[in-house]
Amino acid sequence: MKKAILLAITLFILAACSSASADITGDWKLISYGDAGNPTPAIPNVDTSIKFDSNGQITGNVGCNSFGGNYEVSGDKITFTSIMSTLMYCEETSSQEQAVLSIFPTR
């Protein structure tokens, strides 16, 4: 099982505790999002995950839509580029999807 790190970029919080220089490659599941002081729990039984590969690419799913792009880790910062996602509307996951996808830069 991969060590979890806290990945809080505006609205996105993945799981907890490791050093900033840790290897983040692997599969991660959304646990909560939003304000770090008062996070919103992820919707139960909805596949909301992200995979970081060792070549600087990400792929993921936010419930209804999938996304992908590039990432780079430098010290304690992570930068995302060239992010694209599908644009289907699913009422039950819409607010969570918007919150998660809003942390990525748009073209």
Phi, psi and omega in degrees: 000133181292147171291144179265148173235160176274117179244093181245103177239098185058287187241355192252119177237118172262190190288178201260156154066095166194179180280159182295336181267010181294152176286121182261002181300144179127188183263136181231144180246138177290127179256318179202168180207168179100208182300123181301330179282339181212067187291153175266124179296144176295151179296127181296149176060026175241123180291101176235103187213166177218143177240125175259119177265170185283355179261012178083021178244148176239151169221152181193178179220135179247026177113296181249326184248151175251161181213167178196168179165206183238156176217158175216133177255130177223107183064239180259017181242145174237134181241133178251139177220161176053042181278131176228150177215160172286164187232041177282153178252126176230111187305317186291339181242002188305312184292322178293317179299315180298318180296315182292311182292337182292344180282342181273146178292146176254155181281000000 
